[in-house]
């Protein structure tokens, strides 16, 4: 059995670790690559093991997290685009996204009186106020779309 560099996970042996590393949606292929004599049977059996399923999920989650840009990475990208894009519209859009990500353009909408707390409102009044907020939100989205269309 090969050395796994001291990265043994909760009771997994070397072949099980190789299975976890090789698994990409096909248990039979991963078992074959890990060195099992009957890969079809081994793949099914391995995926029924909670510890192995957890190890596969954790490995996949780490891979996904590496692919997702952080807030700072997005802000750097938008900053570079705002400074270096060829088209004015691209620079403007990057600048807008950067500003939104840093809450430069916040709007507060007051719908009715805030004297009453939500707990004090009956269901009918609460639903009425929710509908008002939804209407105001829809109007703002339409206005934003219209503004965006005039920019492009």
N, C-alpha and C positions, 0 to 999 in steps of 0.2 A: 504494500500500500504506500502511496506517495505521501510526501510531506505537504501539509496544508499551511505551512508557515505559522503554526501556532494559532490559527484562527478557528479552532474547533468550536462549533456552536453546540449549545445544550444537547449533549449526548449524540450528536451526529458523527458517524464514522467518515473516513476519507471518501469512500465511494458515494455516500449520501450527500456529502458536501459538493462533490463534483456534479452530482445530479442537479442540485440546487443551482449551481453556477451555469450549467448547460441548459437548464429548462427555459424554453422560449415558446411555450404553448403546446409542445408535443412531448408527452411523457415518455413514449416509446423511444423516440430519438434521443432524448436526454439520458435515459437509462442505458441505451447502447453506447453513447459517448462516455458515460461514466464507468463502463466496463462490466455491466451486468450480463450474465450468460443468456437469460431469457428476458430481453428488454421489454416486451409487451406486458408480461405478467409483472415484472419488477416496477415498471412505470406506473401501472395502476395501483399496485400495493404502496409504492412510495407516496403517491399523491393522496392516499387515504390516511397517511400519517400526519397528525396535527402539527407536530414540530417541523416537519419538512414543508408543509403548506405555509406555515408562518414564516419560515426562512425564505421561501420563494417570494411571498408577499412583501417582506421587508426589503429584499433585494430589488424588486420591481419598484417599490416606493422610493428607494434611494435613487434609482436611475431616473425616475420621473422628476424628482426634486432637483436634480442636477440640470435638467433641461428647462426648468421654469426660471424665467428672469426674475431677479429680485427687484424690489422697488428702486433701489439705487441704480441697478443696471438699466432699467427702463428710463430713468431720469437722465442718465448719461447718454443713452441712445437719442432721446428726444433733444437733449441739449446740442449734441453733435449735428443732428439734422436741422435744428433751428438755425445753427450757425453756418452750415455748409451745403444745404440742399440747393440745387440749381434753380428750382421753381419757387416763386414767392408763395404760392399756395401750399407747397410742402413745408416750407419754413414756418408759415403761419399755423398750419395744422400741428406741427411738432411743438411750436411754442404754446399753443392752446392746450395740448395734452400735458405738457410739462406743468403749465399753470394749474390745470385741474388736479394733477397728482399732488400738488403742493398746497391745495385749497386756496389758491389766489383769488378764485372767482366763486365765492360762496354767496348764495342767495337765501334769505330767510323769508318764508311765506307765513303770514299770520292768517289763520282761518278761524274766524270767530274769536270769542273771548277765551282766554286761558284761565279765567277765574275759577272755573270748576275743574277739578281733576277728573281723570278718566274714571276713577272709582266711583265718583259721584253721579256719573251720567248713566241713564238707563240705556238699554240695548238699542232702542229706536233712535235716540239722540246720538249715541256713539256711531251707529251706522250712517246717520245723516252726515255727521262730520267727516267720516271716512270717505263718503261719496264726494264731499266738497274738496277734500284733499286730492282724491283721485282725479277730479275734474281739473283742478289747478295744475296738477302734475302733467296731465295729458296736454293741456294748453301750452305749458312750458316746453314739452317735447316737440310739439308742432312748431312752435316759434324757433326752437333750436335747429330743427330740420330746415326750415325756411331760410334761416341765416346761413346755414352750412351750404345750401344750394346756391345762394347768391355769391358765396366765397368761391365756389368751384365753378 
